[in-house]
Amino acid sequence: MSAAALQLVRDKGHRNVAVSEIAALAETSEPTVYYHFPAKEHLLIAALQQHDDENIRARGAEAGAIAEMGDRAEVGVQRTNYARLYNELAGAAADPDHPANEFFRQRWARSVEVVAADIRRLQGLGNVPDHVEPEVAAHLLLAAWEGLQLQWMQGPPFDIRMLIEANIRAILGPEALD
């Protein structure tokens, strides 16, 4: 059901998707969807999780996360419908009682873990100075990415890849992307 929800969100936007459409695409009934997801919002959170399952690196496969950031940011803003859902739920999740709060807390923790692991790898290669704190730098890189994505979505568009990569070099050093 989450894969069907994600596909429809990407195609139509989360505000234009009905639970009945998700049920039809998932080849199940609307009551079955509501049995597993008490509200449409929970289903949309599951769609975000589905996206992450398809796109966030597995443990042990963190190498290259830094080098791909610019490209992934560039592709990400082109997925306008998904990005709108992500930004809307990310803002709502600032409320600790919101159903998306736990998803975003776990997502941030995993993203920081992936980026910090790649920073440590780059330090081992001599591409990032040893004085850089991997977790601190990971938070800064990810926060800039989120902020730039939000700015891009609100317009006017700009070269997000260039800014992401400039930020990487500013935080990790000029050889971080070599």
VENPE-V240143 format. One record per backbone hydrogen bond with DSSP energy under -1.0 kcal/mol. CO is the residue of the C=O (numbers start at 1). NH is the residue of the N-H. If there is no record, write none. Layout:
co=(CO CO)
nh=(NH NH)
This chain:
co=(1 2 3 4 5 6 7 8 9 13 18 19 20 21 22 23 24 29 30 31 32 33 39 40 41 42 43 44 45 46 47 48 49 50 51 52 58 62 64 66 68 69 70 71 72 73 78 79 80 81 82 83 84 85 86 87 88 89 91 92 95 98 100 101 102 103 104 105 106 107 108 109 110 111 112 113 114 115 116 117 118 119 120 121 122 123 129 133 134 135 136 137 138 139 140 141 142 143 144 145 146 147 148 149 150 151 158 159 160 161 162 163 164 165 166 167 168 169 173 175)
nh=(5 6 7 8 9 10 11 12 13 16 22 23 24 25 26 28 27 33 34 35 36 37 43 44 45 46 47 48 49 50 51 52 53 54 55 56 61 65 68 69 72 73 74 75 76 77 80 83 84 85 86 87 88 89 90 91 92 93 94 95 98 101 104 105 106 107 108 109 110 111 112 113 114 115 116 117 118 119 120 121 122 123 124 125 127 126 132 137 138 139 140 141 142 143 144 145 146 147 148 149 150 151 152 153 154 155 160 163 164 165 166 167 168 169 170 171 172 173 176 178)
